[in-house]
Amino acid sequence: MSETDIKTHSFQTEAKQLLHLMIHSLYSNREIFLRELISNASDAIDKLRFKAIGHPELIEQDSDFHIDITFDAEAHTLTVTDNGIGMTTGEVMENLGTIAKSGTAEFLANLTGDEAKDSQLIGQFGVGFYSAFMVADRVEVLTRSAESDEGVWWSSAGEDSYEIDTREGLRRGTAVVLHLKTEAHEFADDFRLRSIVRKYSDHIGVPVRMAKATLPGAEEEEVDTAGEELEAVNSAQALWTRSRSEIDDDEYKEFYKHVSHDFDDPLTWSHNRVEGKLEYTSLLYIPKRAPFDLYNRETPRGLKLYVQRVFIMDDAEQFLPLYLRFIKGVVDSNDLPLNVSREILQQDERVTSIRNALTKRVLTTLETLANKEPEEYQAFWDEFGEVLKEGAGEDFANREALMKLLRFASTRGEDNKKTVSLDQYLERKTEDQDAIYYICAENYETAQRSPHLEIFKERGVEVLLLFDRIDEWLMSMLTDYEDMKFVDVMRADAEVPGASAEEKENEDSEEDDHPLVERISVVLGDKVEAIRPSKRLTSSPACLVLSEHAMGAQMRRIMEASGQSFPDSKPYFEFNPGHPLIQRLDGEQDEDRFAELVEVIFDQANLAEGGTLNDPATYVERMNRLLLELLGD
């Protein structure tokens, strides 16, 4: 086909920005581009192996899988070739014409402006192929799908556009040709390439081959079609099939980067082989940081599944519950049928058994981390705590284990990063305390300064501070822990610990007899469920209290955001009889001024809990009138 038939296409706007970052970033370890290209080639071979289970004719002519690396030191080119599944024209345009299809916008939203830091985001967004532009000023791709006779050529200098054309006579698979930049000529070197392969890709389950220098008298091992003698540079043994004693930490870390396409090391991992009724091997990794789409429950996720060493699928979601969607790794079973399908996976009791075992293994690994390395676990909690809370609410079978992993800010902590477990909370509860107290608020500052906490702080009772968007839903699912019930301090029926029988009797009597109750009722009317003196306030004049079954403010916002309707619920209005402002209010004879003050105090109580005013303008007018009166005095 002539050059005039070559078609030029523009990258997406977001893709241009991302390519600019890739090309001009100050990435400190450029050699990882080779790891990414080898990982992509390995994935292509795995996918063809799986497809060939039902269609063996796809590989009959070329069943010896391998990845070849060649270079030309004079032309300054480097080529990575595989005989995997290859791509059609449509697949090339879909996979190479757009970058991080599901995450480009989110990626760009996370940019800080510091190129060195921004480049570290690359691994979170599945753009490993484009790391080639860190060392190449032009990249060519030659590929032919196993299911097509038509080959495809793709080329780009990583700027505004790419070129694409058809090619005849290509072998099945993909070849990526890098035209190296001047400052990257070091990668057209035999020793340099071999060291990178052994460092990052020794675990790849297919041979990564390079040309072997023929020694005098040496026997030929393998010769490719061009007559060049090749040898495997890597061990070509899947890492998870080896004994744990044979694998060092660096190998585990590099394999994690292979399966996750993350540039960071994992936080920790668990490698286990099970024999007996079920036989399978699992290698599970816990990342250090959350992916950009962690809270999108629809995003494809799961483990890489192998059956009898044959790759089956990338995102086998059936082996872990949704709340563990951040876990990366591999599961390889000898007991599942080789032609396993998603439908069989969903119904097979063996899958359920493996799922239950892997879930417990992850939770045990996290518990061990929490006990032995609490600072590391705190870092994990900061990244993934909210999704573990999903599990505590949804997974009844593992709820006890999950509740041990929960962490909360509390009134004993200096800030929201100083968290406490439920076990630690119980260890330091007061002697007469028979409940675990908590409060839900919009943010840490609102929770920590809530008037509802005053009596608890005064009596030395610790209160958990909950401010994640999921917290109120979570606490609606949890009733108790270690026979201690959970009590929301914002509820009208919350009993304050430490009060004597005489104090309770006096409080009940005061609630019935206080003269302000009736006067305030006239002003607030149907805005509130009831009015009463407060048992919980020590320094604030008033607060709003939820009735026993009322929806909290946090849950109300979630419902409103989702467009759902819900019945209105009225709060209790509690006032502090000992506060100077309330005492002054009690002595106010002017009923208009009394009503004005009550409305202001009511609105302030609402604001103190992070609420919003129905009529802010009227509130401002009242405050201005009161200020003018004060200044007039």
Backbone torsions as a table, in degrees:
resi	resn	phi	psi	omega
1	MET	NA	140.0	-175.6
2	SER	-78.9	164.7	-179.2
3	GLU	-64.0	-26.0	-179.5
4	THR	-68.0	-17.3	179.4
5	ASP	-86.1	-8.6	179.3
6	ILE	-67.2	131.6	-178.1
7	LYS	-103.9	137.8	179.5
8	THR	-109.2	133.2	179.7
9	HIS	-126.3	146.3	178.2
10	SER	-89.4	144.1	172.8
11	PHE	-71.0	159.0	171.7
12	GLN	-61.7	157.0	179.4
13	THR	-58.2	-45.2	179.8
14	GLU	-63.9	-35.8	-179.4
15	ALA	-64.6	-36.9	178.4
16	LYS	-61.5	-43.4	179.8
17	GLN	-63.3	-41.6	-178.5
18	LEU	-67.4	-41.4	177.3
19	LEU	-62.4	-39.6	178.1
20	HIS	-60.0	-42.4	178.0
21	LEU	-63.1	-44.4	-178.9
22	MET	-60.4	-43.4	-174.3
23	ILE	-74.4	-36.8	-172.7
24	HIS	-106.0	4.3	-179.5
25	SER	-68.3	156.4	178.4
26	LEU	-95.5	50.0	-175.2
27	TYR	-64.2	129.5	-169.6
28	SER	-81.3	-14.3	-175.2
29	ASN	-135.5	77.0	-172.2
30	ARG	-66.7	-22.0	-174.0
31	GLU	-64.8	-14.5	-178.6
32	ILE	-67.3	-12.7	178.2
33	PHE	-56.8	-35.7	-177.5
34	LEU	-70.1	-38.2	176.1
35	ARG	-59.1	-42.8	-178.5
36	GLU	-65.6	-42.0	-180.0
37	LEU	-67.7	-39.0	177.7
38	ILE	-66.9	-39.8	178.3
39	SER	-62.8	-41.6	177.7
40	ASN	-63.2	-40.4	178.9
41	ALA	-65.1	-41.1	178.4
42	SER	-62.7	-41.5	178.1
43	ASP	-62.2	-39.7	179.6
44	ALA	-63.3	-38.2	178.4
45	ILE	-69.5	-41.6	177.9
46	ASP	-59.4	-41.6	-178.5
47	LYS	-67.1	-36.1	177.3
48	LEU	-69.4	-39.4	177.7
49	ARG	-57.9	-42.9	-179.4
50	PHE	-66.7	-44.1	-178.6
51	LYS	-65.0	-30.6	-177.5
52	ALA	-74.1	-11.8	176.5
53	ILE	-59.3	-43.8	178.5
54	GLY	-93.7	-14.9	-178.3
55	HIS	-135.8	72.8	-175.8
56	PRO	-61.6	-20.7	-179.5
57	GLU	-64.4	-17.3	-178.8
58	LEU	-66.7	-24.9	-175.7
59	ILE	-123.0	6.7	-175.3
60	GLU	-58.4	-35.0	-176.4
61	GLN	-84.6	-14.1	-176.2
62	ASP	-155.0	78.0	-174.8
63	SER	-98.4	0.7	179.2
64	ASP	-92.4	94.1	-173.9
65	PHE	-77.1	140.9	179.9
66	HIS	-165.7	162.9	173.8
67	ILE	-122.5	124.8	-177.0
68	ASP	-110.9	138.2	176.2
69	ILE	-118.1	122.2	177.7
70	THR	-128.7	157.5	178.9
71	PHE	-148.2	159.6	176.8
72	ASP	-129.6	104.4	-175.0
73	ALA	-65.6	-30.2	-178.8
74	GLU	-77.4	-41.0	-179.8
75	ALA	-85.3	-8.9	179.7
76	HIS	59.2	47.7	176.4
77	THR	-121.3	153.9	177.3
78	LEU	-136.6	132.3	-176.2
79	THR	-126.5	131.8	174.7
80	VAL	-115.4	119.4	-173.9
81	THR	-122.3	137.9	173.6
82	ASP	-130.3	159.8	174.6
83	ASN	-112.5	47.1	178.8
84	GLY	-87.0	-148.4	-169.1
85	ILE	-75.7	-23.2	179.6
86	GLY	69.6	-176.8	-177.3
87	MET	-138.3	148.4	171.2
88	THR	-86.0	174.6	178.4
89	THR	-59.3	-44.0	-179.9
90	GLY	-63.2	-40.4	-179.6
91	GLU	-68.8	-36.0	177.0
92	VAL	-62.1	-46.3	-178.8
93	MET	-65.8	-36.5	-179.3
94	GLU	-71.7	-42.1	-173.8
95	ASN	-88.0	-31.3	-177.3
96	LEU	-108.4	-17.9	-179.5
97	GLY	-83.4	-21.4	174.7
98	THR	-124.2	152.0	-175.4
99	ILE	-114.6	131.1	177.1
100	ALA	46.9	61.2	-170.0
101	LYS	-46.7	-41.0	-175.6
102	SER	-93.2	-2.3	-171.8
103	GLY	-138.9	7.4	-175.9
104	THR	-60.3	-47.1	-177.8
105	ALA	-62.7	-42.6	179.1
106	GLU	-64.6	-38.5	178.0
107	PHE	-58.6	-50.3	-177.2
108	LEU	-65.8	-30.7	178.7
109	ALA	-66.8	-23.3	-178.5
110	ASN	-90.7	-2.7	-178.1
111	LEU	-66.1	141.0	-176.8
112	THR	-103.7	-15.6	-174.2
113	GLY	97.1	-13.4	175.9
114	ASP	-96.3	107.8	-172.4
115	GLU	-60.9	-36.0	-179.3
116	ALA	-63.4	-41.1	179.0
117	LYS	-75.0	-40.4	-177.3
118	ASP	-62.9	-34.3	-178.7
119	SER	-64.6	-23.0	179.6
120	GLN	-72.3	-12.9	178.5
121	LEU	-77.8	-14.9	-170.7
122	ILE	-53.9	-44.4	-175.9
123	GLY	-64.0	-18.8	-179.4
124	GLN	-81.3	-10.9	-169.3
125	PHE	-122.1	16.4	172.5
126	GLY	62.0	39.2	-177.9
127	VAL	-115.8	34.7	-176.3
128	GLY	-58.8	-38.1	-179.5
129	PHE	-56.3	-37.4	-174.6
130	TYR	-76.7	-4.8	171.6
131	SER	-64.4	-18.6	177.5
132	ALA	-58.8	-29.8	-178.0
133	PHE	-73.7	-6.3	173.7
134	MET	-72.9	-25.1	-177.9
135	VAL	-118.4	-9.7	-176.3
136	ALA	-121.8	140.0	174.7
137	ASP	-92.5	-7.4	171.1
138	ARG	-153.0	140.1	179.8
139	VAL	-126.4	131.6	175.1
140	GLU	-114.8	145.1	175.0
141	VAL	-126.6	125.6	174.5
142	LEU	-116.2	122.2	-172.7
143	THR	-148.4	149.3	172.4
144	ARG	-139.8	129.8	179.9
145	SER	-70.9	146.5	176.3
146	ALA	-63.1	-18.4	-177.5
147	GLU	-105.7	14.7	-178.2
148	SER	-144.0	151.8	175.8
149	ASP	-94.2	-7.6	-176.2
150	GLU	-96.5	127.3	177.4
151	GLY	-90.5	165.1	-177.1
152	VAL	-133.9	139.4	173.2
153	TRP	-117.2	132.6	180.0
154	TRP	-130.5	140.5	-179.1
155	SER	-148.2	142.8	177.2
156	SER	-156.2	145.9	172.7
157	ALA	-96.0	8.7	176.5
158	GLY	73.6	29.5	-179.5
159	GLU	-111.9	-112.7	-175.2
160	ASP	-90.9	-20.5	-169.4
161	SER	-148.3	173.9	173.3
162	TYR	-138.3	158.0	179.0
163	GLU	-111.6	149.6	-179.1
164	ILE	-144.8	144.8	-177.2
165	ASP	-156.3	162.8	173.8
166	THR	-90.9	154.0	179.2
167	ARG	-138.4	142.7	177.5
168	GLU	-101.8	153.7	172.0
169	GLY	79.2	13.4	178.6
170	LEU	-80.5	146.6	174.9
171	ARG	-79.9	157.9	178.6
172	ARG	-60.0	140.1	177.6
173	GLY	117.2	-160.8	-174.7
174	THR	-139.1	137.4	172.4
175	ALA	-121.0	126.3	177.5
176	VAL	-108.1	117.7	-176.8
177	VAL	-107.2	121.4	-179.8
178	LEU	-105.8	124.7	172.9
179	HIS	-94.4	103.9	-166.4
180	LEU	-70.5	143.0	173.0
181	LYS	-67.4	161.3	-179.7
182	THR	-57.4	-42.5	-177.9
183	GLU	-78.6	0.4	-179.4
184	ALA	-117.0	17.6	-179.9
185	HIS	-63.3	-18.2	178.8
186	GLU	-59.4	-21.6	-177.5
187	PHE	-84.9	0.3	170.8
188	ALA	-100.6	56.7	-176.1
189	ASP	-142.6	131.9	-174.5
190	ASP	-59.7	-52.2	-176.2
191	PHE	-63.2	-41.9	-179.1
192	ARG	-62.1	-44.8	-178.6
193	LEU	-67.4	-42.0	178.8
194	ARG	-60.7	-41.4	-178.7
195	SER	-66.6	-36.0	178.5
196	ILE	-67.6	-43.2	179.9
197	VAL	-61.0	-45.9	-178.5
198	ARG	-67.5	-31.6	-178.7
199	LYS	-73.5	-44.1	-171.2
200	TYR	-107.1	-25.1	-168.5
201	SER	-128.3	22.2	-179.5
202	ASP	-64.8	-25.1	-176.0
203	HIS	-82.6	-10.5	-178.0
204	ILE	-56.4	133.7	-172.9
205	GLY	-79.1	6.5	174.1
206	VAL	-125.9	155.4	-179.7
207	PRO	-64.2	131.7	168.9
208	VAL	-101.0	110.8	-168.3
209	ARG	-106.0	148.1	172.6
210	MET	-137.5	161.9	-179.6
211	ALA	-63.2	137.2	179.9
212	LYS	-103.8	130.7	176.5
213	ALA	-69.8	120.6	-176.7
214	THR	-74.0	124.2	178.1
215	LEU	-94.4	150.1	179.1
216	PRO	-58.1	128.7	177.3
217	GLY	82.2	-3.0	-178.9
218	ALA	-76.6	144.9	178.1
219	GLU	-81.3	144.1	177.3
220	GLU	-70.8	131.8	178.7
221	GLU	-92.9	-48.6	-176.8
222	GLU	-160.8	136.8	-177.5
223	VAL	-126.1	131.7	179.9
224	ASP	-84.8	-175.9	-174.1
225	THR	-67.6	-20.8	179.5
226	ALA	-88.0	1.1	179.2
227	GLY	84.2	10.4	-178.3
228	GLU	-94.1	130.1	-178.8
229	GLU	-77.0	132.2	-176.2
230	LEU	-120.8	155.0	175.2
231	GLU	-142.1	150.8	178.2
232	ALA	-74.9	131.9	179.9
233	VAL	-91.6	-30.3	-178.2
234	ASN	-99.7	173.4	-179.4
235	SER	-74.8	-21.5	177.2
236	ALA	57.0	35.8	175.9
237	GLN	-125.1	126.2	-179.6
238	ALA	-55.9	128.5	-171.7
239	LEU	-60.9	-39.4	-175.3
240	TRP	-68.3	-15.9	179.1
241	THR	-83.3	-10.3	-179.5
242	ARG	-88.1	160.4	177.9
243	SER	-70.5	146.8	-179.8
244	ARG	-59.4	-32.5	-178.5
245	SER	-68.7	-17.9	-178.7
246	GLU	-92.4	-6.0	-172.2
247	ILE	-113.0	127.7	176.7
248	ASP	-93.1	169.9	-174.5
249	ASP	-60.8	-37.8	-179.2
250	ASP	-62.4	-36.9	177.9
251	GLU	-66.6	-42.6	176.7
252	TYR	-59.2	-42.8	-177.6
253	LYS	-65.9	-40.9	179.6
254	GLU	-69.0	-35.4	177.6
255	PHE	-66.5	-36.3	175.5
256	TYR	-57.8	-44.5	-179.3
257	LYS	-65.0	-30.2	177.2
258	HIS	-68.3	-46.1	-175.3
259	VAL	-80.7	-23.5	-174.6
260	SER	-106.2	-18.6	-173.1
261	HIS	57.0	32.7	174.7
262	ASP	-98.7	143.4	-178.9
263	PHE	-90.7	-12.6	176.9
264	ASP	-86.9	158.5	169.8
265	ASP	-70.9	156.1	175.6
266	PRO	-73.1	161.1	176.0
267	LEU	-72.4	-46.9	176.6
268	THR	-163.2	175.4	-178.8
269	TRP	-154.0	165.9	178.0
270	SER	-137.9	121.6	-179.5
271	HIS	-116.2	122.5	-172.1
272	ASN	-147.5	140.7	174.5
273	ARG	-117.7	128.9	-178.8
274	VAL	-111.9	131.2	176.6
275	GLU	-128.0	152.4	-178.5
276	GLY	132.8	-130.5	-179.0
277	LYS	-60.3	-40.8	175.0
278	LEU	-118.7	140.6	176.4
279	GLU	-119.5	120.9	176.8
280	TYR	-160.6	159.5	176.0
281	THR	-121.4	137.3	177.9
282	SER	-130.1	143.6	172.6
283	LEU	-134.0	106.7	-172.8
284	LEU	-113.4	134.2	-178.5
285	TYR	-117.1	140.7	172.1
286	ILE	-107.3	116.6	-177.3
287	PRO	-69.9	165.0	175.7
288	LYS	-82.1	-32.0	-174.6
289	ARG	-134.9	155.0	-176.2
290	ALA	-78.0	143.0	173.1
291	PRO	-70.0	161.5	-175.7
292	PHE	-63.3	-26.8	-175.2
293	ASP	-106.5	28.7	-176.4
294	LEU	-56.2	-38.0	-173.8
295	TYR	-91.6	5.6	172.5
296	ASN	-91.9	102.9	-174.2
297	ARG	-72.6	-8.3	-179.7
298	GLU	-93.8	-8.2	-177.7
299	THR	-65.9	136.6	175.2
300	PRO	-55.3	135.8	-178.1
301	ARG	-155.8	167.4	178.1
302	GLY	133.9	-176.0	-177.0
303	LEU	-94.4	158.2	169.6
304	LYS	-75.4	126.6	-177.6
305	LEU	-106.0	128.5	172.1
306	TYR	-121.6	142.9	173.8
307	VAL	-123.6	117.9	-177.1
308	GLN	52.7	45.2	176.9
309	ARG	72.1	3.4	179.2
310	VAL	-98.7	126.9	-179.8
311	PHE	-65.1	134.2	-179.2
312	ILE	-112.2	-51.8	-179.5
313	MET	-159.6	157.1	-178.9
314	ASP	-78.9	-45.7	-171.7
315	ASP	-116.4	72.8	178.7
316	ALA	-82.7	90.2	-172.3
317	GLU	-76.6	-10.9	-174.9
318	GLN	-75.0	-9.9	-173.5
319	PHE	-95.5	-3.6	175.7
320	LEU	-146.1	147.9	178.1
321	PRO	-69.3	163.9	-174.4
322	LEU	-60.1	-34.7	-176.4
323	TYR	-72.3	-9.2	173.9
324	LEU	-105.2	30.3	-176.0
325	ARG	-66.7	-12.8	179.3
326	PHE	-83.5	-11.1	-178.6
327	ILE	-70.8	134.7	176.0
328	LYS	-114.1	157.2	175.8
329	GLY	149.6	-161.6	-172.1
330	VAL	-134.6	142.0	167.2
331	VAL	-128.7	130.9	-177.0
332	ASP	-127.5	115.4	-174.8
333	SER	-115.6	142.8	173.5
334	ASN	-93.6	-6.3	-170.7
335	ASP	-104.7	-8.4	178.4
336	LEU	-90.5	149.3	178.2
337	PRO	-63.9	143.3	-174.7
338	LEU	-63.7	-32.1	179.9
339	ASN	-93.3	36.2	-175.1
340	VAL	-59.4	139.8	177.5
341	SER	-119.9	169.3	179.2
342	ARG	-61.6	-35.3	-179.7
343	GLU	-66.0	-42.4	178.5
344	ILE	-64.5	-40.5	179.8
345	LEU	-59.5	-38.6	-177.0
346	GLN	-72.2	-21.7	-173.4
347	GLN	-110.5	-14.0	-172.0
348	ASP	-78.1	128.0	-178.5
349	GLU	-66.6	-24.7	177.0
350	ARG	-67.2	-36.2	176.0
351	VAL	-64.0	-41.5	178.8
352	THR	-61.5	-41.8	179.6
353	SER	-64.2	-43.7	179.3
354	ILE	-65.6	-42.4	179.3
355	ARG	-58.1	-48.0	-179.8
356	ASN	-60.8	-41.7	-178.7
357	ALA	-68.6	-41.6	-179.3
358	LEU	-68.1	-36.8	177.7
359	THR	-61.9	-46.3	178.5
360	LYS	-63.6	-35.1	179.9
361	ARG	-66.2	-42.4	178.1
362	VAL	-62.1	-45.3	-178.1
363	LEU	-66.1	-37.0	176.5
364	THR	-66.0	-40.8	178.1
365	THR	-61.7	-41.0	178.6
366	LEU	-68.0	-38.6	178.3
367	GLU	-64.4	-41.0	177.1
368	THR	-62.2	-42.8	178.0
369	LEU	-61.8	-42.8	-178.9
370	ALA	-63.7	-38.4	-178.0
371	ASN	-76.5	-39.1	-173.9
372	LYS	-92.1	-32.4	-177.7
373	GLU	-135.0	73.4	-175.4
374	PRO	-59.7	-32.2	179.0
375	GLU	-68.4	-40.3	176.5
376	GLU	-64.8	-39.4	179.9
377	TYR	-67.6	-35.7	177.6
378	GLN	-62.2	-39.8	177.1
379	ALA	-63.1	-40.7	175.9
380	PHE	-62.2	-45.0	-177.9
381	TRP	-61.1	-39.7	179.5
382	ASP	-60.7	-31.9	-179.1
383	GLU	-86.5	-41.1	-167.6
384	PHE	-122.5	7.1	-174.9
385	GLY	-57.7	-40.2	-176.2
386	GLU	-64.5	-36.3	-179.2
387	VAL	-75.1	-28.7	173.4
388	LEU	-66.1	-32.6	176.2
389	LYS	-64.2	-34.3	173.9
390	GLU	-56.0	-44.6	-178.7
391	GLY	-64.0	-41.5	-179.7
392	ALA	-62.0	-29.2	178.5
393	GLY	-85.7	-27.3	-171.9
394	GLU	-103.5	-34.6	-171.2
395	ASP	-96.9	89.0	-176.3
396	PHE	-65.0	-36.9	-176.4
397	ALA	-62.7	-32.8	-177.7
398	ASN	-111.7	18.4	-174.5
399	ARG	-60.9	-41.0	-178.6
400	GLU	-61.5	-44.8	178.8
401	ALA	-64.9	-39.6	-179.2
402	LEU	-68.3	-37.2	-179.6
403	MET	-66.0	-29.4	175.5
404	LYS	-68.4	-23.0	-178.7
405	LEU	-89.8	-12.8	-178.0
406	LEU	-67.2	145.4	176.6
407	ARG	-131.8	142.4	-177.2
408	PHE	-137.2	145.8	165.3
409	ALA	-70.2	157.6	-179.3
410	SER	-149.9	172.1	179.6
411	THR	-69.7	-10.4	175.8
412	ARG	-87.4	-15.6	-175.8
413	GLY	-84.4	155.9	179.2
414	GLU	-81.4	-28.6	178.4
415	ASP	-154.5	-178.4	-175.1
416	ASN	-75.6	-5.4	176.9
417	LYS	-92.1	-12.2	177.4
418	LYS	-92.2	95.5	-172.2
419	THR	-104.5	168.0	-178.3
420	VAL	-133.9	142.6	173.3
421	SER	-85.4	166.0	178.0
422	LEU	-65.9	-34.6	177.0
423	ASP	-64.4	-43.1	177.7
424	GLN	-63.9	-38.5	178.4
425	TYR	-59.2	-46.3	-177.6
426	LEU	-68.3	-31.2	179.7
427	GLU	-64.4	-28.6	-176.2
428	ARG	-115.3	20.3	176.3
429	LYS	-69.1	159.5	178.2
430	THR	-73.0	162.6	-172.6
431	GLU	-62.3	-39.0	-176.7
432	ASP	-96.4	10.9	-177.0
433	GLN	-80.3	128.6	-178.5
434	ASP	-122.9	19.0	-179.3
435	ALA	-150.4	160.8	173.1
436	ILE	-101.5	115.0	-173.8
437	TYR	-94.0	140.8	179.1
438	TYR	-147.2	164.7	175.3
439	ILE	-140.5	138.7	176.8
440	CYS	-105.7	134.4	179.9
441	ALA	-147.2	174.1	-177.3
442	GLU	-70.9	-33.7	179.6
443	ASN	-153.3	174.4	-175.6
444	TYR	-62.6	-44.3	-176.0
445	GLU	-62.7	-43.0	178.8
446	THR	-63.7	-42.4	179.2
447	ALA	-64.2	-46.6	-173.6
448	GLN	-67.0	-27.2	-176.8
449	ARG	-105.3	11.9	-177.6
450	SER	-64.5	135.6	176.6
451	PRO	-59.2	-24.5	-178.3
452	HIS	-64.0	-18.8	-175.7
453	LEU	-87.2	-8.2	-168.6
454	GLU	-59.1	-49.1	-178.0
455	ILE	-69.1	-30.7	178.9
456	PHE	-68.8	-41.7	177.0
457	LYS	-65.1	-40.8	-179.0
458	GLU	-62.7	-36.7	-177.5
459	ARG	-95.5	8.0	174.6
460	GLY	73.2	24.7	179.9
461	VAL	-96.6	123.4	-178.9
462	GLU	-74.9	139.6	178.3
463	VAL	-125.0	133.1	176.5
464	LEU	-76.9	136.7	-178.1
465	LEU	-106.3	113.1	-175.8
466	LEU	-112.0	125.6	-176.8
467	PHE	-143.0	5.3	172.3
468	ASP	-73.0	152.8	-176.6
469	ARG	-62.9	-20.8	-176.9
470	ILE	-91.8	-7.5	-166.2
471	ASP	-65.7	-43.3	-177.9
472	GLU	-65.5	-38.7	174.8
473	TRP	-62.1	-43.0	-179.7
474	LEU	-59.1	-47.6	-175.8
475	MET	-69.9	-20.4	174.6
476	SER	-72.3	-18.7	179.6
477	MET	-93.0	-21.6	-176.6
478	LEU	-102.0	134.8	-179.8
479	THR	-110.3	-38.9	-177.2
480	ASP	-156.9	167.8	176.0
481	TYR	-146.7	124.5	-177.7
482	GLU	51.9	45.9	178.0
483	ASP	65.0	15.4	175.4
484	MET	-109.7	121.7	-178.0
485	LYS	-77.0	152.4	175.5
486	PHE	-87.3	134.7	-179.3
487	VAL	-129.1	125.3	177.0
488	ASP	-83.4	118.3	-175.7
489	VAL	-70.0	-10.9	179.1
490	MET	-87.6	-3.3	-177.7
491	ARG	-86.2	148.7	-177.3
492	ALA	-63.8	-28.7	-176.0
493	ASP	-94.0	9.0	179.6
494	ALA	-71.3	123.0	179.2
495	GLU	-91.5	133.5	-179.4
496	VAL	-80.3	125.3	-179.7
497	PRO	-71.9	154.5	173.6
498	GLY	91.5	-4.2	180.0
499	ALA	-82.2	134.9	178.6
500	SER	-77.6	167.7	179.6
501	ALA	-62.3	-36.8	179.4
502	GLU	-66.5	-40.7	178.3
503	GLU	-63.5	-42.9	179.4
504	LYS	-61.9	-39.0	179.9
505	GLU	-66.5	-40.7	178.7
506	ASN	-65.9	-39.4	179.9
507	GLU	-63.8	-43.5	179.4
508	ASP	-63.0	-39.4	-179.5
509	SER	-67.2	-41.7	179.9
510	GLU	-64.0	-37.0	-179.8
511	GLU	-62.5	-36.8	-178.5
512	ASP	-77.6	-33.0	-167.7
513	ASP	-103.6	-13.3	-171.2
514	HIS	-63.8	128.7	-174.9
515	PRO	-67.4	-22.1	-178.2
516	LEU	-70.1	-22.2	-176.2
517	VAL	-57.4	-48.7	-177.0
518	GLU	-70.2	-41.1	-178.0
519	ARG	-63.8	-42.9	-179.7
520	ILE	-68.5	-33.9	179.8
521	SER	-59.4	-36.7	180.0
522	VAL	-63.6	-36.1	-177.1
523	VAL	-78.1	-49.7	-173.3
524	LEU	-82.2	-27.1	175.2
525	GLY	53.9	-126.8	-174.9
526	ASP	-86.2	12.6	174.0
527	LYS	-70.5	-23.1	-174.0
528	VAL	-128.7	157.9	176.4
529	GLU	-75.1	-41.7	-179.3
530	ALA	-163.1	166.6	179.0
531	ILE	-129.0	135.7	-178.1
532	ARG	-159.9	155.7	172.2
533	PRO	-63.7	149.3	-174.0
534	SER	-94.5	142.7	174.0
535	LYS	-95.4	-9.0	-169.5
536	ARG	-111.3	-13.6	-176.0
537	LEU	-92.8	137.3	176.1
538	THR	-123.5	-29.3	-177.0
539	SER	-129.0	-12.6	178.5
540	SER	-98.1	151.4	-178.3
541	PRO	-74.8	-31.5	-175.1
542	ALA	-161.2	164.6	174.8
543	CYS	-153.8	161.0	175.8
544	LEU	-103.8	135.0	-173.7
545	VAL	-122.1	136.9	179.8
546	LEU	-79.7	142.7	172.5
547	SER	-71.0	168.4	-170.4
548	GLU	-56.1	-40.4	-174.4
549	HIS	-112.1	12.1	-178.6
550	ALA	-73.4	150.8	176.6
551	MET	-77.4	131.9	180.0
552	GLY	-72.4	166.0	-176.7
553	ALA	-63.4	-37.3	-178.4
554	GLN	-64.1	-48.5	179.3
555	MET	-66.2	-34.6	179.2
556	ARG	-62.4	-41.6	179.6
557	ARG	-65.0	-40.6	178.8
558	ILE	-62.3	-43.8	180.0
559	MET	-63.8	-42.4	179.9
560	GLU	-64.8	-41.0	-179.0
561	ALA	-64.2	-30.8	-179.5
562	SER	-87.6	0.8	177.6
563	GLY	80.3	13.2	-179.0
564	GLN	-87.9	147.6	177.6
565	SER	-96.8	155.3	-179.6
566	PHE	-154.7	154.4	-179.5
567	PRO	-71.4	146.9	176.5
568	ASP	-69.3	144.7	174.7
569	SER	-128.8	138.5	-177.0
570	LYS	-99.6	139.9	180.0
571	PRO	-83.7	165.8	165.7
572	TYR	-85.1	141.8	174.0
573	PHE	-104.7	116.4	179.0
574	GLU	-111.0	135.4	178.1
575	PHE	-119.9	155.1	-177.3
576	ASN	-100.0	103.6	-175.6
577	PRO	-60.6	-23.2	-177.9
578	GLY	-88.6	-4.0	-178.5
579	HIS	-78.3	138.2	-178.7
580	PRO	-56.3	-36.6	-179.4
581	LEU	-66.3	-40.0	178.8
582	ILE	-70.5	-36.6	177.0
583	GLN	-64.8	-39.6	176.4
584	ARG	-65.3	-39.2	178.4
585	LEU	-62.4	-39.6	-178.6
586	ASP	-63.3	-29.5	-178.8
587	GLY	-93.3	-0.5	-179.3
588	GLU	-72.8	122.0	-177.4
589	GLN	-94.5	-25.6	179.5
590	ASP	-76.0	112.0	-173.6
591	GLU	-67.3	-33.0	177.7
592	ASP	-66.3	-45.2	178.5
593	ARG	-65.9	-38.1	177.2
594	PHE	-58.5	-46.7	-179.2
595	ALA	-64.0	-39.4	179.0
596	GLU	-60.1	-45.6	-179.2
597	LEU	-65.5	-41.6	179.9
598	VAL	-61.8	-43.4	179.7
599	GLU	-63.0	-40.8	178.8
600	VAL	-64.5	-45.1	-180.0
601	ILE	-64.0	-38.2	178.0
602	PHE	-63.2	-45.9	179.8
603	ASP	-65.7	-38.4	178.4
604	GLN	-64.9	-37.3	176.6
605	ALA	-63.1	-37.4	177.0
606	ASN	-65.7	-46.0	-179.7
607	LEU	-64.4	-35.9	-178.4
608	ALA	-62.5	-24.3	179.1
609	GLU	-95.4	9.9	-179.9
610	GLY	82.0	14.7	-179.8
611	GLY	-80.4	176.3	177.9
612	THR	-119.1	149.8	-179.3
613	LEU	-89.1	139.7	176.8
614	ASN	-70.0	-29.8	-177.3
615	ASP	-138.4	76.4	-178.0
616	PRO	-59.5	-35.4	-177.3
617	ALA	-61.9	-42.8	179.1
618	THR	-64.4	-38.7	177.7
619	TYR	-60.7	-44.4	179.9
620	VAL	-63.5	-41.8	178.7
621	GLU	-60.3	-44.0	179.5
622	ARG	-62.0	-45.6	180.0
623	MET	-61.2	-40.4	-179.9
624	ASN	-64.8	-40.2	178.7
625	ARG	-63.5	-43.0	179.6
626	LEU	-65.4	-38.6	178.4
627	LEU	-66.0	-41.0	178.3
628	LEU	-63.0	-39.9	177.2
629	GLU	-63.3	-42.1	-179.5
630	LEU	-64.8	-44.2	-179.8
631	LEU	-69.2	-29.6	178.4
632	GLY	-68.2	-29.8	177.2
633	ASP	-67.6	NA	NA
